[in-house]
Amino acid sequence: MTTKETKLPVVNESGFYEIRMESIGGLGANLAGKILGEAGVLNMGFNGSNFSSYGSEKKGSPVKAFVRFCDPNVEVRVNSPVIEPHILAIFHENLSKSVPVTQGVGPDSIVILNTSKNPDEARDFLKLHAGTLYCIDALKIAIEEKTRINTAILGTISKASGFLSPDAIKDMIAKNLGKKYASLIEPNLKTFDRGCNEAVSKKFAPDGKYPYVPFTREGQKIGYFNQPIGGVIPVAGSSVSKDLSGSREGWIPVLNRSKCTSCGECDITCPDYCFVWENGVDKKGKPARILKSIIYQYCKGCLRCVDICKFEALTKHKEFEVDRTIIEKGYTE
């Protein structure tokens, strides 16, 4: 399909309208960038490009996707990261705890955040300097429609941009899924429509509440000429400070301590050491190690512990439906 000719609402000094997506592996940002780029170029007549940047290609690792559009007479000779996006889409709010996702966002930028928070709460959470903030609970939509969040985010991008045709994007969603996953076309199109219709927005002026965060790229601090003799690692990494909550896709295990026998099979199965144990007494009054709680900071929602629990002490729940006090405590009675 080809839509009627559309003009870009604004471009930077190089003639591009630029979009950056901040995500983690498994949430579909790479595919979302591909769909958006193809929709703009093949269906809307723009010139443009899209590409992604990531380290290890695995679920849970940081991913950035970039999309550029320009007029048909402009040559695309830029293949660098988008540093001052017209639209920034953040696929998981907890990314902001470890990645400076709002770099380069100014008063004229549009920020799309996957969150259940309202725009005022989301601004404070992100410490956003300024710009128009769209909040969409894409994770809830994806769980309800049995899809991924990327098509909901695409729906909000279409709405927020004001020029990216919903029909052009939906056509590319259908074409990308149609070859192998035809059964997923309809639920993903519904997810896209909900992303368009359910997003709420608010514009924030640069009021001095939070500072502007410029884009920076840190180079390697240790290289060929200055690395220590013997391959010593002067600053070793630590999993204690890691936050894996951004890897979850809407589901978490909940521990019911009244049903737990402290057999330990969940702890053996857990790949990320989420379970906390303490000294206590078992049901017969003998000294024993007792399972106390789950630390959700380290839980990526793989649910292996739920699968292995014979006593239904660990059960699968939608994260947005679980009381926050249960998540903070790490268990329920």
C-alpha positions in Angstrom: 0.0 0.0 0.0 1.0 3.6 -0.5 -0.6 6.5 1.4 -1.0 10.0 0.2 2.0 12.2 0.2 2.9 13.4 3.7 5.3 16.1 4.9 7.6 15.8 7.9 6.4 18.2 10.6 10.0 19.1 11.7 13.5 18.1 10.8 16.9 18.7 12.3 19.8 20.5 10.7 20.7 17.4 8.6 17.1 17.2 7.3 16.0 14.2 9.4 13.1 13.4 11.7 14.7 11.0 14.2 13.3 8.4 16.6 15.2 6.5 19.3 13.9 3.4 21.1 15.4 2.4 24.5 14.6 -1.2 25.4 15.9 -4.6 26.5 16.3 -7.8 24.5 13.0 -9.7 24.3 10.6 -6.7 24.2 10.7 -6.3 20.4 12.3 -2.9 19.9 14.5 -4.2 17.0 11.4 -5.5 15.1 9.5 -2.3 16.0 12.2 -0.2 14.4 12.2 -2.4 11.3 8.4 -2.1 11.0 8.4 1.6 11.5 11.2 2.2 9.1 9.6 0.1 6.4 6.2 1.7 6.9 7.7 5.2 6.4 9.8 4.3 3.4 7.8 1.8 1.5 4.2 2.9 2.5 4.6 6.7 3.0 7.2 7.6 0.4 9.9 9.0 2.8 13.6 8.3 2.4 15.1 6.9 5.6 16.9 4.1 7.5 16.6 2.0 10.6 19.1 0.0 12.6 19.7 -1.3 16.1 22.5 -1.3 18.6 23.1 -3.9 21.3 25.8 -5.9 23.0 25.3 -9.6 23.6 22.3 -10.7 21.6 20.2 -12.1 24.5 17.0 -11.5 26.4 17.5 -8.8 29.1 20.5 -7.0 27.6 20.1 -3.2 26.7 19.0 -2.5 23.1 18.6 0.7 21.2 16.8 1.0 17.9 17.1 4.1 15.7 14.8 5.3 12.9 15.4 8.3 10.6 13.1 9.8 8.0 13.8 12.5 5.5 12.3 13.9 2.3 12.7 11.7 -0.9 15.3 14.1 -2.3 17.6 13.9 0.8 20.3 11.3 0.7 20.8 9.2 3.8 24.5 9.2 4.6 24.3 9.1 8.4 24.5 5.8 10.3 25.3 7.1 13.8 23.1 6.9 16.9 20.2 9.3 17.3 21.4 11.8 20.0 18.6 14.4 20.0 15.4 12.4 19.2 12.2 14.0 18.1 10.5 10.9 19.6 12.0 8.8 22.4 10.2 5.5 23.2 11.2 3.8 26.4 10.0 0.2 26.5 10.5 -0.4 30.2 10.5 2.3 32.9 13.1 0.5 35.1 15.7 1.1 32.3 16.0 4.6 33.7 17.6 3.1 36.9 20.6 1.9 35.0 20.7 3.6 31.6 20.5 7.4 31.0 17.5 7.0 28.7 16.5 10.7 28.5 19.8 11.9 27.1 19.3 14.5 24.4 15.6 15.1 25.2 14.6 18.8 25.0 11.4 20.9 25.2 10.4 20.0 21.7 10.9 16.2 22.1 8.2 13.6 22.6 8.8 10.9 25.2 6.8 7.7 25.2 7.0 5.6 28.3 5.6 2.1 29.0 4.2 2.6 32.5 1.1 2.5 34.6 2.0 5.9 36.1 0.3 9.1 35.1 2.3 11.8 33.2 3.1 13.8 36.4 4.3 10.7 38.3 6.3 9.5 35.2 8.0 12.8 34.8 9.3 12.7 38.4 10.3 9.0 38.0 12.3 9.8 34.8 13.5 13.2 36.1 12.5 14.6 32.7 13.8 18.1 31.9 11.0 19.0 29.6 9.0 17.8 26.6 5.7 16.1 25.8 5.3 12.9 27.8 3.0 10.0 26.6 2.2 7.3 29.1 0.9 3.9 27.9 0.5 0.7 29.9 1.8 -1.4 27.0 2.7 -4.3 29.3 -0.9 -4.6 30.5 -2.2 -4.4 27.0 0.2 -7.0 25.7 -0.7 -9.4 28.5 -4.4 -9.0 27.9 -4.0 -9.4 24.1 -1.4 -12.1 24.4 1.1 -10.2 22.3 4.3 -8.2 23.0 4.6 -4.6 23.9 6.2 -3.4 20.7 3.0 -3.1 18.7 1.4 -1.1 21.5 4.4 1.3 21.5 4.1 1.6 17.7 0.5 2.6 18.2 1.5 5.4 20.6 4.3 6.5 18.3 1.8 6.8 15.4 -0.5 8.9 17.6 2.3 11.1 19.1 4.0 11.8 15.8 1.0 13.3 14.2 2.1 12.2 10.7 3.0 8.5 10.8 -0.1 6.8 9.2 -1.7 4.1 11.4 -2.7 2.2 8.3 0.8 2.3 6.9 2.2 0.8 10.1 -0.5 -1.8 10.5 0.1 -2.9 6.9 3.8 -3.5 7.8 2.8 -5.3 11.0 0.7 -7.7 9.0 3.4 -8.2 6.4 6.1 -8.9 9.0 4.0 -11.4 10.9 2.1 -12.9 8.0 4.8 -15.2 6.7 5.3 -17.2 9.9 2.8 -16.0 12.5 -0.4 -15.3 10.7 -2.4 -16.1 13.8 -0.7 -13.2 15.6 -1.8 -10.6 13.1 -5.2 -9.8 14.5 -4.2 -9.6 18.2 -1.2 -7.4 17.3 -3.4 -5.0 15.2 -5.7 -4.8 18.2 -2.7 -4.1 20.4 -1.6 -1.4 18.0 -5.1 0.3 18.2 -5.1 0.2 21.9 -1.6 1.8 22.0 -3.1 4.6 19.9 -6.3 5.1 21.9 -5.2 4.5 25.5 -2.1 6.7 25.7 -2.4 9.8 27.9 -0.1 12.8 27.5 1.0 16.0 29.1 3.5 18.7 28.0 6.1 19.9 30.5 7.9 23.2 30.1 11.6 23.6 31.1 10.7 24.9 34.5 14.1 24.1 36.2 12.7 21.2 38.2 15.1 18.8 36.5 18.2 19.6 34.4 18.7 18.9 30.7 20.8 15.7 30.1 23.0 16.0 27.1 23.9 13.0 25.0 27.4 11.5 25.8 29.2 8.4 24.7 31.8 7.1 27.1 34.8 5.5 25.5 36.8 2.6 26.9 38.7 3.6 30.0 41.1 0.7 29.6 42.6 -0.4 26.3 45.7 -1.7 24.6 48.1 1.0 25.9 47.0 1.3 29.5 45.6 -2.0 30.7 47.3 -3.4 33.8 50.0 -6.1 33.4 48.7 -9.6 33.8 45.1 -8.9 32.7 44.1 -7.6 36.1 40.5 -6.3 36.3 40.8 -3.2 38.6 37.0 -2.7 39.0 35.2 -6.1 39.0 31.4 -6.1 38.3 29.0 -7.1 41.0 25.6 -8.7 40.7 24.5 -7.1 44.0 23.9 -3.7 42.3 22.1 -5.2 39.2 18.4 -4.6 38.7 16.8 -7.4 36.5 13.3 -6.2 36.9 13.5 -4.6 33.4 13.7 -8.1 32.0 10.2 -9.1 33.2 7.4 -9.3 30.7 4.5 -8.8 33.0 4.6 -12.0 35.1 6.1 -12.6 38.5 6.2 -15.5 41.1 4.5 -14.8 44.4 5.5 -16.8 47.5 2.8 -18.0 49.9 4.8 -18.9 53.0 1.9 -20.8 54.6 2.2 -23.4 51.9 6.0 -23.4 51.7 7.9 -26.4 53.1 11.3 -24.8 52.5 12.4 -27.8 50.4 14.8 -25.6 48.4 13.9 -26.8 44.9 13.0 -23.3 43.8 16.4 -22.0 45.0 18.2 -24.7 43.1 16.2 -23.9 40.0 16.4 -20.1 40.1 19.2 -18.8 37.8 19.5 -15.4 39.6 19.6 -16.2 43.3 16.3 -14.3 44.1 15.4 -16.2 47.3 16.3 -15.2 50.9 16.8 -17.8 53.6 17.0 -17.5 57.4 17.6 -19.7 60.4 14.4 -20.9 62.0 12.5 -24.0 63.0 10.5 -26.4 60.8 7.0 -27.6 61.5 8.4 -30.3 63.8 10.2 -27.7 65.9 13.7 -28.7 64.7 16.3 -26.1 63.7 16.2 -25.6 59.9 16.8 -23.1 57.1 13.5 -21.4 56.2 12.6 -19.7 53.0 11.9 -16.1 53.9 11.1 -14.0 50.8 11.9 -13.2 47.1 14.0 -10.1 46.2 12.3 -8.9 43.0 15.2 -6.7 42.1 17.0 -9.9 40.9 13.9 -11.6 39.4 13.6 -11.6 35.6 10.3 -13.4 35.6 11.4 -16.7 34.1 8.9 -18.5 36.4 11.1 -21.7 36.6 10.5 -21.7 40.4 6.7 -21.8 39.8 7.1 -24.7 37.4 9.1 -26.8 39.9 7.1 -26.0 43.1 5.1 -29.1 44.1 3.2 -27.4 46.9 1.8 -24.4 45.0 3.7 -22.1 47.4 4.9 -20.3 44.3 2.3 -19.1 41.9 2.3 -17.1 38.7 0.7 -13.6 38.8 0.3 -10.6 36.5 2.7 -8.0 38.1 0.4 -5.1 37.7 -2.3 -6.9 39.7 -0.1 -7.7 42.6 -0.2 -5.5 45.7 3.0 -3.4 45.9 3.3 -4.3 49.6 3.6 -7.9 48.6 6.4 -7.1 46.2 8.2 -5.0 48.8 8.0 -7.7 51.4 8.7 -10.5 48.9 6.0 -12.9 50.2 2.4 -13.3 51.3 1.0 -15.3 54.2 
